[in-house]
């Protein structure tokens, strides 16, 4: 089966140029012109490589690197006209596997893709389950249990919990959670607060005093792996 590549760039010319070149090399190719479209495609298809531009119309590309990885993209290569070292460091620290400056040669891009594929083939399979405190998540079946009993979550509640669990112990910004649940980092934060209340009612032992999903004032939320 051909390796799959997702080209994420809001410049139509990039997709029109790269898609046929990649296909002639034997890859299966899909394109996305926004962060929302990229995440939607990543929910539907497993991609071996995502080629990601940072300047997307609805989000900074760096904001979705982690989400792309957690959904289905085994490797993320940033293709960007931002040449500053700080931009590269931020993208790589944010989870990008490689960073290639625009403009680039096709030969170099192909070499970077081949290198990314070799790395992913040698890595162990991604975790399919998560356990923290009294909650367990089976990512494959989307089953969530609290003290061994299954709880039913809405799609948005599950997306929020999955995003938090994939970054357990780390602060997850409101923008990241809005991208996870609404595919839109500019969505009304009140919606996130409402769903967070609903989620806590289902997964916290005492929703009035959360111990699992903690609020980081002015920033976002954090899933606490171990009880304090």
Secondary structure, DSSP 8 states (H G I E B T S, - for coil): ---EEEEE-S-HHHHHHHHHHHHHTT-EEEEESSHHHHHHHHHHS-BSEEEE-SB-SSSBGGGGHHHHHHHTBS-EEEEES---HHHHHHHHHTT-SEEEESS--HHHHHHHHHHHHHHHHHS-----EEEETTEEEETTTTEEEETTEEE---HHHHHHHHHHHHTTTSEEEHHHHHHHHHS-TTS-HHHHHHHHHHHHHHH-SSGGG-SSEEEETTTEEEE-SS--
